Amino acid sequence: MSKKKVSRLRRARRSRMHMKEMEMPRLCVFRSPRHIYAQIISASGTEIQAAASSVEAVLRDSNKGNSEDAAKVGKLIAEKAKEAGIEKVAFDRSGYQYHGRIKALADAAREGGLQF
């Protein structure tokens, strides 16, 4: 693995340990060059309670891999979380910097009603 990826995974591990102590569901984000994925994982880390991505049929046709598409995924994950009865989560950015697509997804999820 590249040094850049190893550093990102180290940052992610450190923040996940802190989230584990808080014992609340976490909104985990994965970013690829073209797509963005979001999952709400239970406090124990054993179960995925809601998931949304830019690969889903609703968003796939208009996907360009930019911040606008990330915002759409954020709104979608917020809707699915509401259906599952989840209102408060910890935001797990997976070691990525909080800007660009990650920030757009987080802001849209907050507008959709998630608290973190």
ChimeraX commands (.cxc) that place a marker at each C-alpha (Angstrom):
marker #1 position 0.00,0.00,0.00 radius 0.5
marker #1 position 1.08,3.54,-0.59 radius 0.5
marker #1 position 2.22,5.72,2.28 radius 0.5
marker #1 position -0.74,8.03,1.65 radius 0.5
marker #1 position -3.27,5.21,2.08 radius 0.5
marker #1 position -1.54,3.83,5.16 radius 0.5
marker #1 position -1.63,7.28,6.77 radius 0.5
marker #1 position -5.34,7.66,5.98 radius 0.5
marker #1 position -6.14,4.26,7.48 radius 0.5
marker #1 position -4.13,5.12,10.60 radius 0.5
marker #1 position -6.12,8.34,11.03 radius 0.5
marker #1 position -9.36,6.41,10.51 radius 0.5
marker #1 position -8.44,3.80,13.11 radius 0.5
marker #1 position -7.62,6.47,15.68 radius 0.5
marker #1 position -10.96,8.27,15.20 radius 0.5
marker #1 position -12.94,5.01,15.20 radius 0.5
marker #1 position -11.50,4.08,18.58 radius 0.5
marker #1 position -12.82,7.35,19.97 radius 0.5
marker #1 position -16.25,6.73,18.39 radius 0.5
marker #1 position -16.35,3.24,19.88 radius 0.5
marker #1 position -16.02,4.75,23.37 radius 0.5
marker #1 position -18.98,7.08,22.68 radius 0.5
marker #1 position -21.21,4.03,21.95 radius 0.5
marker #1 position -23.37,5.59,19.26 radius 0.5
marker #1 position -24.04,4.68,15.61 radius 0.5
marker #1 position -21.53,6.10,13.14 radius 0.5
marker #1 position -21.99,7.50,9.67 radius 0.5
marker #1 position -19.05,5.99,7.78 radius 0.5
marker #1 position -18.02,7.44,4.41 radius 0.5
marker #1 position -15.89,5.90,1.65 radius 0.5
marker #1 position -14.76,7.93,-1.32 radius 0.5
marker #1 position -13.53,6.56,-4.63 radius 0.5
marker #1 position -12.53,8.72,-7.60 radius 0.5
marker #1 position -15.99,8.41,-9.19 radius 0.5
marker #1 position -18.40,7.33,-6.45 radius 0.5
marker #1 position -19.12,8.01,-2.79 radius 0.5
marker #1 position -20.63,5.56,-0.32 radius 0.5
marker #1 position -22.19,6.17,3.12 radius 0.5
marker #1 position -23.27,3.66,5.75 radius 0.5
marker #1 position -24.73,3.97,9.21 radius 0.5
marker #1 position -23.12,1.27,11.33 radius 0.5
marker #1 position -24.47,0.20,14.71 radius 0.5
marker #1 position -22.71,1.20,17.93 radius 0.5
marker #1 position -21.33,-2.32,18.33 radius 0.5
marker #1 position -20.01,-2.26,14.76 radius 0.5
marker #1 position -21.67,-5.53,13.78 radius 0.5
marker #1 position -24.66,-4.33,11.79 radius 0.5
marker #1 position -25.30,-1.90,8.94 radius 0.5
marker #1 position -28.51,-0.04,9.72 radius 0.5
marker #1 position -28.73,2.14,6.59 radius 0.5
marker #1 position -26.69,2.62,3.42 radius 0.5
marker #1 position -26.67,4.95,0.42 radius 0.5
marker #1 position -24.28,5.50,-2.46 radius 0.5
marker #1 position -23.95,7.19,-5.82 radius 0.5
marker #1 position -24.20,3.74,-7.44 radius 0.5
marker #1 position -27.88,3.34,-6.52 radius 0.5
marker #1 position -30.39,3.46,-9.35 radius 0.5
marker #1 position -31.87,6.74,-8.12 radius 0.5
marker #1 position -28.54,8.58,-8.49 radius 0.5
marker #1 position -26.61,6.49,-11.01 radius 0.5
marker #1 position -27.83,8.21,-14.19 radius 0.5
marker #1 position -26.80,11.71,-13.15 radius 0.5
marker #1 position -23.59,10.74,-11.31 radius 0.5
marker #1 position -20.47,12.72,-12.19 radius 0.5
marker #1 position -18.52,12.11,-8.98 radius 0.5
marker #1 position -18.61,15.72,-7.78 radius 0.5
marker #1 position -19.75,17.54,-4.64 radius 0.5
marker #1 position -23.31,17.89,-5.90 radius 0.5
marker #1 position -23.64,14.12,-6.18 radius 0.5
marker #1 position -22.14,13.72,-2.70 radius 0.5
marker #1 position -24.81,16.08,-1.39 radius 0.5
marker #1 position -27.50,13.91,-2.99 radius 0.5
marker #1 position -26.05,10.86,-1.22 radius 0.5
marker #1 position -26.08,12.82,2.06 radius 0.5
marker #1 position -29.77,13.62,1.68 radius 0.5
marker #1 position -30.52,10.00,0.79 radius 0.5
marker #1 position -28.66,8.59,3.82 radius 0.5
marker #1 position -30.49,11.07,6.09 radius 0.5
marker #1 position -33.86,9.88,4.74 radius 0.5
marker #1 position -32.93,6.23,5.24 radius 0.5
marker #1 position -31.68,6.96,8.76 radius 0.5
marker #1 position -34.99,8.63,9.63 radius 0.5
marker #1 position -36.84,5.54,8.37 radius 0.5
marker #1 position -34.64,3.36,10.59 radius 0.5
marker #1 position -35.33,5.63,13.58 radius 0.5
marker #1 position -31.81,7.05,13.85 radius 0.5
marker #1 position -31.39,10.75,14.56 radius 0.5
marker #1 position -27.97,11.11,16.19 radius 0.5
marker #1 position -24.74,9.65,14.79 radius 0.5
marker #1 position -20.98,10.13,14.95 radius 0.5
marker #1 position -19.44,11.22,11.64 radius 0.5
marker #1 position -16.67,8.84,10.55 radius 0.5
marker #1 position -14.84,10.50,7.67 radius 0.5
marker #1 position -12.51,7.46,7.31 radius 0.5
marker #1 position -9.37,9.54,7.56 radius 0.5
marker #1 position -10.27,11.81,4.65 radius 0.5
marker #1 position -9.89,15.58,5.00 radius 0.5
marker #1 position -13.10,17.38,5.84 radius 0.5
marker #1 position -13.55,19.32,2.60 radius 0.5
marker #1 position -14.95,18.85,-0.88 radius 0.5
marker #1 position -17.17,15.82,-1.31 radius 0.5
marker #1 position -16.90,14.70,2.32 radius 0.5
marker #1 position -18.03,18.12,3.56 radius 0.5
marker #1 position -20.86,18.27,1.00 radius 0.5
marker #1 position -22.16,14.87,2.14 radius 0.5
marker #1 position -21.97,15.88,5.82 radius 0.5
marker #1 position -23.74,19.20,5.27 radius 0.5
marker #1 position -26.54,17.55,3.28 radius 0.5
marker #1 position -26.98,14.87,5.96 radius 0.5
marker #1 position -27.29,17.60,8.60 radius 0.5
marker #1 position -29.87,19.42,6.48 radius 0.5
marker #1 position -31.74,16.11,6.15 radius 0.5
marker #1 position -32.10,15.90,9.93 radius 0.5
marker #1 position -29.12,13.88,11.18 radius 0.5
marker #1 position -27.31,15.30,14.19 radius 0.5
marker #1 position -23.54,14.95,14.63 radius 0.5
marker link #1:1,2 radius 0.2
marker link #1:2,3 radius 0.2
marker link #1:3,4 radius 0.2
marker link #1:4,5 radius 0.2
marker link #1:5,6 radius 0.2
marker link #1:6,7 radius 0.2
marker link #1:7,8 radius 0.2
marker link #1:8,9 radius 0.2
marker link #1:9,10 radius 0.2
marker link #1:10,11 radius 0.2
marker link #1:11,12 radius 0.2
marker link #1:12,13 radius 0.2
marker link #1:13,14 radius 0.2
marker link #1:14,15 radius 0.2
marker link #1:15,16 radius 0.2
marker link #1:16,17 radius 0.2
marker link #1:17,18 radius 0.2
marker link #1:18,19 radius 0.2
marker link #1:19,20 radius 0.2
marker link #1:20,21 radius 0.2
marker link #1:21,22 radius 0.2
marker link #1:22,23 radius 0.2
marker link #1:23,24 radius 0.2
marker link #1:24,25 radius 0.2
marker link #1:25,26 radius 0.2
marker link #1:26,27 radius 0.2
marker link #1:27,28 radius 0.2
marker link #1:28,29 radius 0.2
marker link #1:29,30 radius 0.2
marker link #1:30,31 radius 0.2
marker link #1:31,32 radius 0.2
marker link #1:32,33 radius 0.2
marker link #1:33,34 radius 0.2
marker link #1:34,35 radius 0.2
marker link #1:35,36 radius 0.2
marker link #1:36,37 radius 0.2
marker link #1:37,38 radius 0.2
marker link #1:38,39 radius 0.2
marker link #1:39,40 radius 0.2
marker link #1:40,41 radius 0.2
marker link #1:41,42 radius 0.2
marker link #1:42,43 radius 0.2
marker link #1:43,44 radius 0.2
marker link #1:44,45 radius 0.2
marker link #1:45,46 radius 0.2
marker link #1:46,47 radius 0.2
marker link #1:47,48 radius 0.2
marker link #1:48,49 radius 0.2
marker link #1:49,50 radius 0.2
marker link #1:50,51 radius 0.2
marker link #1:51,52 radius 0.2
marker link #1:52,53 radius 0.2
marker link #1:53,54 radius 0.2
marker link #1:54,55 radius 0.2
marker link #1:55,56 radius 0.2
marker link #1:56,57 radius 0.2
marker link #1:57,58 radius 0.2
marker link #1:58,59 radius 0.2
marker link #1:59,60 radius 0.2
marker link #1:60,61 radius 0.2
marker link #1:61,62 radius 0.2
marker link #1:62,63 radius 0.2
marker link #1:63,64 radius 0.2
marker link #1:64,65 radius 0.2
marker link #1:65,66 radius 0.2
marker link #1:66,67 radius 0.2
marker link #1:67,68 radius 0.2
marker link #1:68,69 radius 0.2
marker link #1:69,70 radius 0.2
marker link #1:70,71 radius 0.2
marker link #1:71,72 radius 0.2
marker link #1:72,73 radius 0.2
marker link #1:73,74 radius 0.2
marker link #1:74,75 radius 0.2
marker link #1:75,76 radius 0.2
marker link #1:76,77 radius 0.2
marker link #1:77,78 radius 0.2
marker link #1:78,79 radius 0.2
marker link #1:79,80 radius 0.2
marker link #1:80,81 radius 0.2
marker link #1:81,82 radius 0.2
marker link #1:82,83 radius 0.2
marker link #1:83,84 radius 0.2
marker link #1:84,85 radius 0.2
marker link #1:85,86 radius 0.2
marker link #1:86,87 radius 0.2
marker link #1:87,88 radius 0.2
marker link #1:88,89 radius 0.2
marker link #1:89,90 radius 0.2
marker link #1:90,91 radius 0.2
marker link #1:91,92 radius 0.2
marker link #1:92,93 radius 0.2
marker link #1:93,94 radius 0.2
marker link #1:94,95 radius 0.2
marker link #1:95,96 radius 0.2
marker link #1:96,97 radius 0.2
marker link #1:97,98 radius 0.2
marker link #1:98,99 radius 0.2
marker link #1:99,100 radius 0.2
marker link #1:100,101 radius 0.2
marker link #1:101,102 radius 0.2
marker link #1:102,103 radius 0.2
marker link #1:103,104 radius 0.2
marker link #1:104,105 radius 0.2
marker link #1:105,106 radius 0.2
marker link #1:106,107 radius 0.2
marker link #1:107,108 radius 0.2
marker link #1:108,109 radius 0.2
marker link #1:109,110 radius 0.2
marker link #1:110,111 radius 0.2
marker link #1:111,112 radius 0.2
marker link #1:112,113 radius 0.2
marker link #1:113,114 radius 0.2
marker link #1:114,115 radius 0.2
marker link #1:115,116 radius 0.2
view
